[in-house]
Amino acid sequence: MTPVQRYEAWRAPALETWTGERSGDSPLVLVGTAMCGRSAGALETVAAMREEVERLGIPARVAETGCMGHCYAEPMALVYSPGWDPMVYHRVGPGLGRTIVGRHLGDGEPVLEHLLGTLGPSELLPPLSLLPRFGGETRRLLARCGVIEPTRLADAVARGSYLGLARALEMTPEGIIDEVRRAGLRGLGGAGFPTWRKWKACREAAGEAKYVVCNADEGDPGAFMDRMLLESDPHRVIEGMAIAGLAVGTQHGIVYVRAEYPLAAERLRLAIDEARAGGVLGERLLGQGPAFDISIEHGAGAFVCGESSALMASIEGRRGMPRVRPPQSVVSGLHGKPTVLNNVKTFASAALVAADGAEAFASIGTAASRGTAVFALAGKVVGTGLVEVPMGTSLRTVIFDVGGGVPRRKRFKAAQIGGPSGGCLPESELDVPVDFDSLARAGAMMGSGGLVVMDETDCMVEVARFFLEFTQKESCGKCTFCRIGTRHMLDVLERIVAGEGIEADLALLEELGQDIASGSLCNLGKTAPNPVLSTLRFFRDEYVAHVIEKRCPARVCRSLTRFEIVPDRCQRSCEVCVLACPVECISTDPRSRKKRIDQATCVKCGACQTVCPPEYDAVTRISPVDAPAPWKEGGR
């Protein structure tokens, strides 16, 4: 039997079990318990549903799954019950969970008012694939997330896991590399380097001892794609690493995962154990190929350890600091041996290439950027969570058609794409295609896939300061340009947001940014100025307002704004702002009973605005030089 034939024989009982559990007489409930679901109370929901199942004596199983990507709707529950299409409930707290058990599982009556949609065609409700949040997506990497039990090998195999590995076992190592080349797969950790070239160089490097390393040290603020994949479908990543091991000729695979991802690390460990027990990993891949096994290393959370040489230094027990190259890691990497290092999504994509073929993978995307892009959609957007779209999809489509646009009727202002070292793109750039080259030309970068949406209430100077502060703190300090240059840029930005900037600071920021980008050793330093340079390019008027006019147009920067109470809106009987003020700077006029803020003692904490009832909307934040006052215009 060929490896694929042996695989199909092995898969048959798993598929039969999968089908039986979802179409049999006993209901099955899958509750999303990835970190996004847990933060919304999913574990309490699971416990409540299990208690109710036991109390009512219903022959149902309540199990844990990963995340479908709809983080805004967590906790979510996928319900399979006899006579009904698979239905997805959203925002399922313990109370709703008990109701679903009693009504849907017990009485056979779905709780329609809480349903998000169905998995398949349905006459009763629209399927998820037709809803706006799913309709614009093309799910490949995320296809199994939220619909399988992550560490249950039989579930993953029933849905096609390890088919790509079986097909790779029928190829030569050169054939695997050529398949990846024809697919056009590029590194999805941010650099976009052709994956096949890295694998080919490692295979041809001298020496028998080699390594395959998976970079799961996702450290970008607002990014959680790698974490979610490991929490929801770890077998896909394991499969991709095994295929890479075949291609380069090694028995050793290592996943470097940050310690702040305990659930991802635990589910990955359980999946690896299951793969060993099932004969996928170990002495013979799938029981018939060469040896290959995977171990897990934990990182301490240093952002710079996302850089390949710093990551390998950390695995070796040394301080995570980049080194001068050449030699490249494919020639001299971990322990001085040839090493392939790729991102979580890259290995997962390699499994897709092997399973579906190069032509199928390359049929989506652009000529230079094949396949799909996975983004963590965060910030001022309705449908926060993970989205997967074809490469070349416009930012406008991702944010407005898939993400639902900006909430609360606010105007879109900017999208910060590519992590803390990415660029901030304005509304005029919304039609830029999401691919490696187009984003680079626009002044941003694909990065790891973080996409933070900002609206009119965000100050772009403060945004640039925030991201630069992050990268400056995360600098390892090895090279002067990064260590001192980013500190100097941050000092200038802090002066500007404090109202102490001068016009020459703008030219100084541009000069420093260009010097740091050209002189830094690794990509942390080379890309650290991007938020500043892109905001200077697209939002220069905000810098000018801070420096020349000494005001913050978005009314965000504390030193350039103040809180005031609008007399006509202040209610005589309301005292909530007085009670909330931590420094007691709000007083009440004894005659009118209206409130006023003593600007000399106000610390601008915003507590008064937070507690002011929305029907009054009496507290406003203004720039000291705003004219006319906002309340004279009839609004904030």
C-alpha positions in Angstrom: 0.0 0.0 0.0 1.1 3.5 -0.7 1.4 6.0 2.1 -1.8 7.7 0.9 -3.7 4.4 0.7 -2.5 3.5 4.3 -3.6 7.0 5.4 -7.1 6.6 3.9 -7.5 3.2 5.6 -6.4 4.8 8.9 -8.7 7.7 8.4 -11.9 5.7 7.7 -12.8 4.8 11.3 -12.1 8.4 12.5 -14.4 9.8 9.8 -17.1 7.3 10.7 -16.8 8.3 14.4 -16.9 12.0 13.4 -20.0 11.5 11.2 -21.8 9.4 13.8 -21.3 11.9 16.6 -22.8 14.7 14.5 -25.6 12.9 12.9 -26.6 10.3 15.4 -29.2 10.2 18.1 -27.1 11.8 20.9 -26.6 15.6 20.7 -23.1 17.1 20.7 -22.3 20.6 22.0 -18.9 22.3 21.3 -18.1 25.4 23.3 -15.2 27.6 22.2 -12.7 27.7 25.1 -9.7 29.3 23.4 -8.4 32.3 25.4 -10.9 34.7 23.9 -13.7 32.4 24.9 -12.3 31.9 28.4 -11.9 35.6 29.0 -15.6 35.9 28.2 -16.6 33.2 30.7 -16.7 30.1 28.4 -15.4 27.7 31.2 -18.4 28.7 33.4 -20.7 28.1 30.4 -19.3 24.6 29.9 -19.7 23.7 33.6 -23.3 25.0 33.6 -24.3 23.1 30.4 -22.7 19.9 31.7 -24.6 20.2 35.0 -27.9 20.8 33.2 -27.3 17.8 30.9 -26.7 15.6 34.0 -29.7 17.1 35.9 -32.1 16.5 33.0 -30.6 13.2 32.1 -30.1 14.1 28.4 -27.7 11.8 26.5 -25.6 14.7 25.2 -21.9 15.4 25.3 -20.6 18.9 26.0 -17.0 19.3 24.8 -14.4 22.1 24.4 -13.3 23.4 21.0 -11.2 26.3 19.8 -12.1 29.7 18.3 -14.0 30.3 15.1 -12.5 33.8 14.9 -15.7 35.6 16.1 -14.0 36.9 19.2 -16.7 39.7 19.5 -19.4 37.0 19.9 -17.7 34.8 22.5 -18.6 32.5 24.3 -19.9 30.6 21.3 -21.5 27.2 21.2 -21.9 24.9 18.2 -24.8 22.5 18.7 -25.4 19.3 16.7 -28.8 17.7 17.5 -31.0 15.2 15.7 -33.4 16.8 13.2 -31.6 20.1 13.0 -28.7 21.6 11.0 -25.6 22.4 13.1 -26.4 25.7 14.8 -24.1 28.3 16.3 -25.1 30.3 19.4 -23.3 33.5 20.4 -22.6 35.2 23.7 -23.6 32.0 25.6 -23.4 32.7 29.3 -24.2 30.0 31.9 -27.9 31.0 32.0 -28.3 30.8 28.2 -26.3 27.6 28.3 -28.8 26.0 30.6 -31.7 27.3 28.4 -30.1 25.7 25.3 -29.7 22.4 27.0 -33.3 22.4 28.2 -35.0 23.8 25.1 -32.8 22.8 22.2 -31.4 19.5 23.4 -34.3 18.6 25.6 -37.4 19.9 23.8 -36.0 20.1 20.3 -36.8 23.8 20.0 -33.7 26.0 19.1 -33.4 29.2 21.0 -33.8 31.3 17.8 -33.3 34.7 19.3 -29.7 33.8 20.3 -28.6 32.0 17.1 -25.8 33.4 15.1 -26.3 31.0 12.1 -25.8 27.5 10.9 -22.8 25.6 9.6 -24.5 24.3 6.5 -27.5 25.1 4.3 -30.6 25.7 6.3 -34.2 26.8 5.5 -34.5 28.2 9.0 -31.4 30.4 9.4 -28.7 31.7 7.1 -25.4 29.7 7.2 -22.4 31.5 8.7 -20.7 31.5 5.3 -23.4 33.9 4.1 -23.2 36.4 7.0 -21.2 39.5 6.4 -18.6 38.5 9.0 -17.9 35.3 7.2 -19.1 36.1 3.7 -16.0 38.0 2.7 -13.6 35.3 4.0 -11.9 32.4 2.3 -11.2 30.0 5.1 -8.3 27.7 4.6 -6.0 27.9 7.6 -8.9 28.6 9.9 -11.3 26.0 8.3 -11.2 23.6 11.2 -10.9 26.1 14.0 -13.9 26.0 16.3 -15.4 22.8 14.7 -13.0 20.2 16.0 -11.8 19.2 19.5 -8.2 20.6 19.2 -6.3 17.8 20.9 -8.4 15.0 19.7 -6.4 13.3 16.9 -9.5 11.5 15.5 -11.3 14.8 14.9 -8.3 16.3 13.1 -7.8 13.2 11.0 -11.5 13.0 10.1 -11.2 16.5 8.7 -8.1 15.7 6.6 -5.2 16.3 8.9 -2.0 14.5 7.9 -3.2 13.8 4.3 -0.5 16.3 3.2 2.1 14.4 5.2 1.1 11.1 3.6 1.4 12.7 0.1 4.8 14.2 1.1 6.0 10.6 2.0 5.4 9.7 -1.6 7.6 12.5 -2.9 11.3 13.0 -2.8 12.7 15.8 -0.6 13.4 17.8 -3.8 9.8 17.1 -4.9 8.4 18.6 -1.7 10.5 21.7 -2.0 9.5 22.1 -5.7 5.8 21.7 -4.7 6.3 24.6 -2.2 8.0 26.6 -4.9 5.2 26.1 -7.4 2.7 27.0 -4.7 4.4 30.4 -4.2 4.3 30.1 -0.4 6.1 33.0 1.3 7.0 33.3 5.0 3.9 34.5 6.9 5.8 35.8 9.9 6.3 39.1 8.3 9.3 39.0 6.0 7.7 37.2 3.1 10.8 35.3 2.1 10.1 32.5 -0.3 9.7 29.4 1.8 11.2 27.0 -0.7 14.5 28.8 -0.9 15.0 28.5 2.8 14.2 24.8 2.8 16.4 24.2 -0.3 19.3 26.0 1.3 19.0 24.1 4.5 18.8 20.8 2.7 21.9 21.5 0.7 23.9 22.8 3.7 26.7 20.6 4.9 26.1 18.4 8.0 23.8 15.6 9.0 22.3 17.2 12.2 19.7 19.8 11.2 16.7 21.4 12.9 13.2 22.6 12.0 12.0 25.4 14.4 8.6 26.9 14.6 8.4 30.5 15.7 5.3 30.8 18.0 6.7 33.8 19.9 4.0 36.1 18.8 4.6 39.3 20.7 2.8 42.1 18.7 0.3 44.1 20.6 -3.2 43.2 19.2 -2.0 40.1 17.4 -3.2 36.6 18.3 -3.3 34.6 15.1 -0.6 32.1 16.0 -2.0 31.6 19.5 -5.4 30.9 18.1 -4.1 28.4 15.6 -2.2 26.5 18.3 -5.2 26.6 20.6 -7.7 25.5 17.9 -5.9 23.3 15.4 -2.4 22.3 16.6 -2.3 19.2 14.4 -2.1 21.4 11.3 1.1 23.0 12.5 2.5 19.7 13.6 1.9 18.3 10.1 3.6 21.3 8.4 6.7 20.8 10.6 6.8 17.1 9.8 6.7 17.9 6.1 9.5 20.4 6.5 11.5 17.8 8.3 11.1 15.5 5.3 12.1 18.2 3.0 15.4 19.2 4.7 16.3 15.8 6.1 16.0 16.1 9.9 14.5 14.2 12.8 14.3 17.2 15.1 11.5 19.7 15.4 11.2 22.4 18.0 8.3 24.8 18.7 9.3 28.0 20.5 6.2 29.4 22.2 6.0 32.3 24.6 5.3 31.5 28.3 2.4 34.0 28.2 0.5 31.4 26.0 -0.1 28.7 28.6 -3.2 27.3 26.9 -1.6 27.2 23.4 1.5 25.5 24.9 -0.7 23.0 26.8 -2.9 22.1 23.8 0.1 21.8 21.6 1.8 19.4 24.1 -1.4 17.3 24.3 -1.6 17.2 20.5 2.1 16.1 20.2 1.5 13.4 22.7 -1.6 12.2 20.8 0.4 12.3 17.5 3.1 10.1 19.1 0.6 7.7 20.5 -1.2 7.5 17.1 2.0 6.7 15.3 2.2 10.1 13.5 5.4 11.2 15.2 8.3 9.2 16.7 10.4 6.5 15.2 8.5 6.4 11.9 6.3 9.2 10.5 2.8 7.8 10.0 4.3 4.4 10.9 6.1 4.2 7.5 8.4 7.2 7.0 11.7 8.3 8.6 11.9 9.4 12.3 10.7 12.8 13.3 9.7 14.2 16.7 8.8 17.6 18.1 9.7 19.2 21.5 8.5 22.5 23.0 10.7 25.4 24.3 9.2 28.3 26.3 10.2 31.9 25.7 10.2 34.5 28.5 8.2 37.0 26.4 11.0 39.2 24.9 9.7 40.8 21.7 13.2 40.7 20.1 13.1 36.9 20.3 10.7 36.9 17.4 13.9 37.5 15.3 15.4 34.2 14.2 18.9 34.4 15.6 17.7 35.9 18.9 15.1 33.1 19.2 17.8 30.4 18.6 20.1 32.0 21.2 17.2 31.9 23.7 16.6 28.1 23.0 20.4 27.6 23.6 20.0 29.2 27.0 21.7 32.5 26.1 20.3 36.0 26.2 18.0 36.6 23.2 20.0 39.0 21.0 20.4 39.1 17.2 23.7 38.3 15.7 25.5 39.6 12.6 24.8 37.6 9.5 26.1 35.9 7.4 26.2 33.0 8.0 22.4 32.6 7.7 20.6 30.3 10.0 20.0 27.8 7.2 23.8 27.2 7.2 24.6 27.8 10.9 21.6 28.2 13.1 20.6 26.4 16.3 23.7 24.9 18.0 25.6 25.9 14.9 23.7 23.5 12.7 21.6 24.2 9.6 18.2 25.3 10.7 14.8 26.1 9.0 12.8 28.6 11.1 9.3 29.5 10.0 6.2 31.0 11.5 3.2 29.1 12.8 1.1 30.1 9.8 3.8 29.2 7.3 4.0 25.6 8.6 0.2 25.4 8.6 0.2 26.6 5.0 2.8 24.0 4.0 0.4 21.3 5.2 -2.3 22.8 2.9 0.1 22.9 -0.1 1.0 19.2 0.4 -2.6 18.1 0.9 -4.3 20.1 -1.9 -1.4 20.5 -4.3 0.5 23.6 -5.4 -2.0 24.6 -8.1 -4.9 24.7 -5.7 -2.9 26.8 -3.2 -1.7 29.2 -5.9 -5.1 29.6 -7.3 -5.9 32.2 -4.6 -4.1 35.5 -4.1 -1.9 37.6 -6.4 0.9 36.8 -8.7 3.5 37.6 -6.1 1.6 36.8 -2.9 -0.2 33.5 -3.1 -2.8 32.0 -0.7 -4.6 33.8 2.1 -3.8 36.3 4.8 -5.0 35.9 8.4 -5.5 39.1 10.3 -6.2 39.8 14.0 -8.8 42.5 13.6 -8.8 44.7 16.7 -9.4 48.3 17.8 -12.4 50.4 16.8 -14.2 47.8 14.6 -17.5 46.0 15.1 -16.4 42.4 14.3 -13.2 42.0 16.2 -11.5 38.6 15.9 -9.6 36.6 13.3 -10.4 37.0 9.5 -8.9 35.1 6.6 -9.0 36.6 3.2 -7.3 36.0 -0.2 -4.1 37.9 -0.6 -4.8 41.1 -2.6 -8.1 41.8 -0.8 -8.3 45.5 -0.1 -8.1 47.0 3.4 -11.5 48.5 2.9 -13.0 45.1 2.3 -11.3 43.6 5.4 -12.4 46.5 7.7 -15.8 47.4 6.4 -17.2 44.4 4.6 -15.8 41.7 6.8 -15.2 43.6 10.0 -18.4 45.6 9.9 -16.8 49.0 10.0 -16.3 51.5 12.8 -18.9 51.4 15.6 -20.9 54.2 17.2 -21.1 56.1 14.0 -17.5 57.3 14.3 -15.4 58.1 11.3 -12.6 55.8 10.3 -9.2 57.5 10.7 -6.4 55.0 10.3 -5.4 51.3 10.2 -2.2 50.3 11.9 -1.1 47.1 10.1 1.9 44.9 10.6 2.3 45.0 14.4 4.2 47.7 16.4 6.7 48.1 13.6 4.0 48.5 10.9 2.7 51.7 9.4 -0.5 53.7 10.0 -2.5 54.1 6.7 -5.2 56.7 6.4 -8.6 56.5 4.6 -7.1 57.5 1.3 -5.1 54.2 1.4 -8.0 51.9 2.2 -8.0 50.5 -1.3 -4.5 49.2 -1.1 -4.3 45.5 -1.7 -3.3 43.4 1.3 -0.2 41.7 0.0 3.5 41.9 0.8 4.6 44.3 -1.9 1.6 46.6 -2.0 1.7 47.3 1.7 5.4 47.9 1.6 4.9 50.5 -1.2 2.2 52.2 0.9 4.6 52.6 3.9 3.3 49.6 5.9 4.0 45.9 6.1 2.3 42.6 6.3 4.0 41.8 9.5 2.6 39.0 11.5 -1.0 40.0 10.7 -2.0 42.5 13.4 -4.6 45.0 12.2 -5.7 47.8 14.6 -8.4 50.1 13.5 -8.6 53.7 14.8 -11.4 56.3 14.6 -11.6 60.0 14.8 -11.1 59.9 18.6 -7.6 58.6 18.3 -4.6 61.0 18.2 -2.1 59.8 15.7 0.9 61.4 17.4 0.0 59.5 20.6 -0.4 56.3 18.6 3.1 56.7 17.2 4.4 57.4 20.7 2.7 54.3 22.1 4.1 51.9 19.5 7.6 53.5 19.6 7.6 53.2 23.4 6.8 49.5 23.0 9.6 48.8 20.6 12.0 51.0 22.5 11.4 49.0 25.7 11.7 45.7 23.8 15.0 46.6 22.2 17.8 44.2 23.3 20.2 47.2 23.3 22.9 45.5 21.2 23.3 48.1 18.5 23.6 51.8 19.0 21.1 53.0 16.4 18.3 51.0 18.0 19.3 51.4 21.7 19.9 55.2 21.6 18.1 56.3 18.4 14.7 55.0 19.5 15.1 56.5 22.9 15.9 59.9 21.3 12.8 59.6 19.0 10.7 58.7 22.0 11.9 61.7 24.0 11.0 64.0 21.1 7.5 62.5 20.8 6.9 62.8 24.5 7.9 66.5 24.3 5.4 67.0 21.4 2.4 65.3 23.2 3.3 67.4 26.3 3.0 70.6 24.3 6.7 71.4 24.4 7.6 70.5 20.9 9.2 72.8 18.4 8.9 72.9 14.6 12.4 71.5 14.1 11.4 68.3 15.9 9.5 67.1 12.9 12.6 67.1 10.6 14.6 65.6 13.5 12.1 62.7 13.8 12.4 62.0 10.0 16.2 62.1 10.1 16.4 59.9 13.2 13.9 57.4 11.7 15.8 57.0 8.5 19.1 56.6 10.3 17.7 54.0 12.7 16.1 52.0 9.8 19.4 51.9 7.8 21.8 51.3 10.7 20.1 48.8 13.0 21.2 45.2 13.1 17.8 43.4 13.0 14.3 44.1 11.9 13.1 45.3 15.3 15.3 48.3 14.9 15.0 48.6 11.2 11.2 48.8 11.4 10.8 50.6 14.7 10.5 54.1 13.2 7.6 53.0 10.8 4.7 54.2 13.0 6.4 57.6 13.3 7.4 58.0 9.7 4.0 56.8 8.4 2.0 59.1 10.7 4.3 62.0 9.7 3.6 61.2 6.1 -0.1 60.9 6.3 -1.1 62.9 9.4 1.4 65.7 9.4 -1.3 68.2 10.2 -1.8 66.6 13.6 1.9 67.0 14.4 1.7 70.6 13.3 -1.3 71.2 15.6 0.6 69.8 18.6 3.8 71.7 17.9 2.6 75.1 16.5 -0.9 75.5 17.8 -0.3 73.6 21.1 -3.5 71.6 20.8 -4.5 68.0 20.2 -7.2 67.8 17.5 -8.4 64.5 18.8 -8.5 65.8 22.4 -6.5 62.9 23.7 -3.1 64.3 24.9 -3.5 65.3 28.6 -1.2 68.3 28.6 -3.1 69.8 25.6 -6.7 69.2 26.7 -9.0 69.9 29.7 -12.3 68.6 30.9 -15.2 71.1 31.3 -18.8 70.7 32.3 -21.4 72.2 30.0 -23.8 74.3 32.2 -26.9 73.8 30.0 -26.5 70.0 30.2 -25.6 69.6 33.8 -28.5 68.4 35.9 -29.2 69.9 39.3 -30.0 66.7 41.1 -27.1 64.7 39.7 -23.9 64.4 41.8 -22.1 61.4 40.2 -19.2 63.4 38.9 -18.6 65.0 42.3 -18.5 61.6 43.9 -16.3 60.1 41.2 -13.6 62.7 41.2 -10.5 61.3 43.0 -9.0 64.8 43.8 -12.3 66.6 44.7 -11.8 69.3 42.1 -15.5 69.4 41.1 -17.7 71.8 43.1 -21.4 72.6 43.0 -22.7 76.2 42.7 -24.9 76.8 45.7 -27.5 78.7 43.8 -27.7 77.0 40.3 -26.6 73.6 41.6 -24.5 73.3 38.4 -21.0 71.8 38.6 -17.7 73.3 37.7 -14.2 71.8 37.5 -11.2 73.6 39.1 -8.6 73.4 36.3 -5.8 74.1 38.8 -6.3 70.8 40.7 -7.8 68.6 37.9 -5.5 65.7 37.1 -7.4 64.9 33.8 -8.2 61.3 34.8 -11.5 61.4 32.9 -13.5 59.8 35.7 -16.1 62.6 35.5 -16.7 62.0 31.8 -16.9 58.2 32.3 -19.6 58.4 35.0 -21.7 61.2 33.5 -25.0 59.6 32.3 -25.1 59.5 28.5 -28.5 61.1 28.4 -26.9 64.2 30.0 -23.5 64.1 28.2 -22.5 67.1 30.3 -18.7 66.5 30.6 -16.7 67.3 27.5 -13.0 67.2 26.8 -11.6 70.1 24.8 -8.3 71.6 23.7 -7.6 74.9 25.6 -7.5 76.8 22.4 -10.6 75.3 20.9 -12.8 78.0 19.5 -15.7 78.1 19.5 -16.4 75.9 22.5 -17.9 72.5 21.5 -21.1 73.0 23.3 -21.8 76.1 21.2 -21.7 73.9 18.2 -24.4 71.6 19.7 -22.1 68.7 20.4 -18.8 67.4 21.7 
